[in-house]
Amino acid sequence: MTETTPPRPTVAVIGGGYAGFKAAKALDDIADVTLVDPSDSFLHNVASWRALVEPEWVDRIFLPYDRLLHRGRFVQDRAVAVDGREVTLASGARLEPDYLILATGSSYPFPAKSDETRTTVAQARFRDAHQELRSAKRVLLVGAGPAGLELAGEIKSAFPDKHVTLVDAGPDILPGRFDQALRDELRAQLDKLGIELKLGSALDELPDVPPATAGPVSVTTASGERIDADIWYRCFGVTVRTDYLRGALADVRDDRGYVRVDDQLRVVGQDRVFAIGDVSTADVKMAGMASGQAELVAGNLRTLITGEGQTTAYVAPGPMILVPLGPDGGAGMLPWIEGVAGPEAASEIKGRGMLVDTYSAQFDAPPASERA
Ligand SMILES: Cc1cc2nc3c(=O)[nH]c(=O)nc-3n(C[C@H](O)[C@H](O)[C@H](O)COP(=O)(O)OP(=O)(O)OC[C@H]3O[C@@H](n4cnc5c(N)ncnc54)[C@H](O)[C@@H]3O)c2cc1C
């Protein structure tokens, strides 16, 4: 009698962003993985601002899904209804995997993230956005968190003659559990770059022209100051994407829309449905955390599938960040560097290459130097 191999369990991963692609890839050898995303390529949005100011980067930040998985399959589609482990896609196709991972992340105004499903269309929009920025002399950035700071640094590094104003209602830059020394270092560098900061006074209203589009911008702060610009960018707000939750999953969101998870990142009340990355309540909304959560869930599923080892709980790594200000500047807080990581570290670890080669390798794509 011949022994038959038991069928491999099925895993569906909904959303191929930083969390989803990582989980899908990590399980490719042990399960029948289906990765679903509406777009034909992963957008490495950590480098979006660089591609906005330097269009030769546009081709490098889109990484096609077609070579990500060796055994599993990529399905270009969108989940429109998910109830327990039953998934309905926009095409009408249905999935009912043994394990389901929700990783649909969040949206952010273009060009930080993109909702285009075809790479060529998204890339054309990036190039158009570059032309819009080029034509503007005065740039207004609303939001002095990491996205706003990075964009300010990118614009001033690429176009030193543009006037950049960064406004925020908060009293200081970079909210969050970061050392004040980091804010001080970043502010000193912003000052040196000639970026004008207007903190501690909210705008009465957001500009009435769309963001990232050249057009006369005129706003007033609560303290009565008027700011005029030729273009503006919205650099705040994460809009979580969970509109497909139905039935057994209809009530799993907290009051901000995030999917509530337990310490192993299982959706509350579910033993085989997980939520990772920006979509979940597990941690702060960063690609690094999304990636760590994907590794945790993939490791736990491997344990459950093989019966070897023990599952573990997610432990939030604590505050860490690296904010490049252009290719050569910036600062951060990293666990392996004592005190503030300065511009050299920011440039070497992130600012110069924007981690493009790291992500290209994951997608089996050539390094940036061999592409556009
Ligand atoms: C400009 C900018 C710079 C940033 N820089 C950094 C940084 O330097 N470091 C850092 O750690 N973090 C950074 N972040 C934050 C980081 O981008 C997010 O935390 C990260 O994208 C979260 O990954 P995710 O996989 O959870 O979600 P996402 O990256 O948002 O991916 C979700 C995926 O799900 C897909 N999807 C959505 N709805 C559906 C559906 N219904 N069906 C199927 N698929 C769906 C989307 O197409 C998308 O591909 C930055 C964010 C921005 C905007």
The ligand as a MOL file (V3000), in Angstrom:
LIG
                    3D

  0  0  0     0  0            999 V3000
M  V30 BEGIN CTAB
M  V30 COUNTS 53 58 0 0 0
M  V30 BEGIN ATOM
M  V30 1 C 3.9690 58.2760 2.5220 0
M  V30 2 C 4.0640 57.1820 3.5400 0
M  V30 3 C 5.3040 56.7990 4.0030 0
M  V30 4 C 5.4070 55.7920 4.9500 0
M  V30 5 N 6.6510 55.4400 5.3790 0
M  V30 6 C 6.7800 54.4600 6.2740 0
M  V30 7 C 8.0610 54.0740 6.7130 0
M  V30 8 O 9.0610 54.6390 6.2970 0
M  V30 9 N 8.1610 53.0630 7.6050 0
M  V30 10 C 7.0700 52.4120 8.0790 0
M  V30 11 O 7.2260 51.4770 8.8960 0
M  V30 12 N 5.8120 52.7500 7.6850 0
M  V30 13 C 5.6560 53.7570 6.7970 0
M  V30 14 N 4.4000 54.1170 6.3760 0
M  V30 15 C 3.2260 53.3820 6.8860 0
M  V30 16 C 3.0360 52.1050 6.0620 0
M  V30 17 O 2.9410 52.4370 4.6940 0
M  V30 18 C 1.7930 51.3390 6.4860 0
M  V30 19 O 1.8710 51.0660 7.8590 0
M  V30 20 C 1.7210 50.0500 5.6870 0
M  V30 21 O 1.3500 50.3490 4.3620 0
M  V30 22 C 0.7540 49.0380 6.2970 0
M  V30 23 O 0.8350 47.8440 5.5690 0
M  V30 24 P -0.4550 46.9260 5.3710 0
M  V30 25 O 0.0250 45.7270 4.6350 0
M  V30 26 O -1.1510 46.7440 6.6550 0
M  V30 27 O -1.4490 47.7590 4.4690 0
M  V30 28 P -1.2770 48.3940 3.0250 0
M  V30 29 O 0.1490 48.6480 2.7110 0
M  V30 30 O -2.2460 49.5210 2.9980 0
M  V30 31 O -1.7680 47.2440 2.0420 0
M  V30 32 C -3.0810 46.8160 1.9870 0
M  V30 33 C -3.3030 46.1040 0.6650 0
M  V30 34 O -4.6400 45.5870 0.6830 0
M  V30 35 C -5.2340 45.7840 -0.5740 0
M  V30 36 N -6.6930 45.8230 -0.3820 0
M  V30 37 C -7.4460 46.8100 0.1490 0
M  V30 38 N -8.7380 46.4710 0.1840 0
M  V30 39 C -8.8140 45.2230 -0.3460 0
M  V30 40 C -9.8920 44.3180 -0.5700 0
M  V30 41 N -11.1430 44.6280 -0.2670 0
M  V30 42 N -9.6080 43.1150 -1.1380 0
M  V30 43 C -8.3270 42.7830 -1.4470 0
M  V30 44 N -7.2740 43.5970 -1.2350 0
M  V30 45 C -7.5170 44.8050 -0.6970 0
M  V30 46 C -4.6420 47.0960 -1.0780 0
M  V30 47 O -4.6900 47.1640 -2.5070 0
M  V30 48 C -3.2080 47.0170 -0.5390 0
M  V30 49 O -2.3380 46.4540 -1.4990 0
M  V30 50 C 4.2560 55.1390 5.4340 0
M  V30 51 C 2.9920 55.5180 4.9730 0
M  V30 52 C 2.8840 56.5270 4.0360 0
M  V30 53 C 1.5220 56.9100 3.5490 0
M  V30 END ATOM
M  V30 BEGIN BOND
M  V30 1 1 1 2
M  V30 2 1 2 3
M  V30 3 2 2 52
M  V30 4 2 3 4
M  V30 5 1 4 5
M  V30 6 1 4 50
M  V30 7 2 5 6
M  V30 8 1 6 7
M  V30 9 1 6 13
M  V30 10 2 7 8
M  V30 11 1 7 9
M  V30 12 1 9 10
M  V30 13 2 10 11
M  V30 14 1 10 12
M  V30 15 2 12 13
M  V30 16 1 13 14
M  V30 17 1 14 15
M  V30 18 1 14 50
M  V30 19 1 15 16
M  V30 20 1 16 17
M  V30 21 1 16 18
M  V30 22 1 18 19
M  V30 23 1 18 20
M  V30 24 1 20 21
M  V30 25 1 20 22
M  V30 26 1 22 23
M  V30 27 1 23 24
M  V30 28 2 24 25
M  V30 29 1 24 26
M  V30 30 1 24 27
M  V30 31 1 27 28
M  V30 32 2 28 29
M  V30 33 1 28 30
M  V30 34 1 28 31
M  V30 35 1 31 32
M  V30 36 1 32 33
M  V30 37 1 33 34
M  V30 38 1 33 48
M  V30 39 1 34 35
M  V30 40 1 35 36
M  V30 41 1 35 46
M  V30 42 1 36 37
M  V30 43 1 36 45
M  V30 44 2 37 38
M  V30 45 1 38 39
M  V30 46 1 39 40
M  V30 47 2 39 45
M  V30 48 1 40 41
M  V30 49 2 40 42
M  V30 50 1 42 43
M  V30 51 2 43 44
M  V30 52 1 44 45
M  V30 53 1 46 47
M  V30 54 1 46 48
M  V30 55 1 48 49
M  V30 56 2 50 51
M  V30 57 1 51 52
M  V30 58 1 52 53
M  V30 END BOND
M  V30 END CTAB
M  END
